[in-house]
C-alpha cells in the first residue's frame, strides 16, 4: 500500500525558512541539497508511514522522526495520508507548540 504525503502550510513555511537560513550562511546549492534531502526523507513515509517515535503524550496520533540529528519532523497518519506537521531545525521546541 502506498500512502500520500502532504505538508501542512506551517511545514512548508519552515522548510522554506530553513532553505533561506542555510543559503545565507553557506550557499543556495548547499541549502537545496539539505532541504531536498529532508523532503526525500518525508516522501519515504509513503511506504513506511509508521516510522518514528509515537508521541501520544503530546497529541494523540503524533509521530516524530529525526533527520541528521538537527531536524525534528512531527507528522500524523490518517487513513492513507501522512501529514507532515512541521520541520523544526536546531533544537526548536515542537513539543510546546503541539501540546497547546
NORZI-V117045 format. One record per pair of residues at least 4 apart in sequence whose C-alpha atoms are under 8 Angstrom apart, sorted by the first residue. I is the first residue (numbers start at 1). J is the second residue. Records with the same first field share a line. If there is no record, write none. Layout:
I: J ; J
//
This chain:
1: 47
2: 46 ; 47 ; 80
3: 45 ; 46 ; 47 ; 49 ; 80 ; 81 ; 82
4: 46 ; 80 ; 81 ; 82
5: 42 ; 43 ; 45 ; 46 ; 81 ; 82 ; 83 ; 84
6: 81 ; 82 ; 83 ; 84
7: 11 ; 12 ; 83 ; 84 ; 85 ; 86
8: 12 ; 83 ; 84 ; 85 ; 86
9: 13
10: 14 ; 85 ; 86
11: 15 ; 84 ; 85 ; 86 ; 87
12: 16 ; 86
13: 17
14: 18 ; 86 ; 87 ; 88
15: 19 ; 35 ; 87
16: 20
17: 21
18: 22 ; 31 ; 35 ; 89
19: 23 ; 28 ; 31 ; 32 ; 34 ; 35
20: 24 ; 28 ; 31
21: 25
22: 26 ; 27 ; 28 ; 30 ; 31
23: 27 ; 28 ; 29 ; 30 ; 31
24: 28
26: 30 ; 31
27: 31
28: 32
29: 33
30: 34
31: 35
32: 36
33: 37
34: 38
35: 39
36: 40
37: 41
38: 42 ; 67
39: 43
40: 44
41: 45 ; 67
42: 84
44: 48 ; 49
45: 49 ; 50 ; 51 ; 82
46: 82
49: 77 ; 82
50: 63 ; 77
51: 63 ; 65
52: 63 ; 64 ; 65 ; 66
53: 63 ; 64 ; 65
54: 61 ; 62 ; 63 ; 64
55: 59 ; 60 ; 61 ; 62 ; 63 ; 64
56: 60 ; 61 ; 62 ; 63
58: 62 ; 95 ; 98 ; 99
59: 98 ; 99
61: 76 ; 77
62: 74 ; 75 ; 76
63: 74 ; 75 ; 76
64: 72 ; 73 ; 74 ; 75
65: 72 ; 73 ; 74
66: 70 ; 71 ; 72 ; 73
67: 71 ; 72 ; 73
70: 89 ; 90 ; 91
71: 87 ; 88 ; 89 ; 90 ; 91
72: 87 ; 88 ; 89 ; 94
73: 84 ; 85 ; 86 ; 87 ; 88
74: 84 ; 85 ; 86 ; 87 ; 94
75: 82 ; 83 ; 84 ; 85 ; 86
76: 82 ; 83 ; 84 ; 85
77: 81 ; 82 ; 83
78: 82 ; 83
88: 92 ; 93 ; 94
93: 97
94: 98
95: 99
96: 100
//
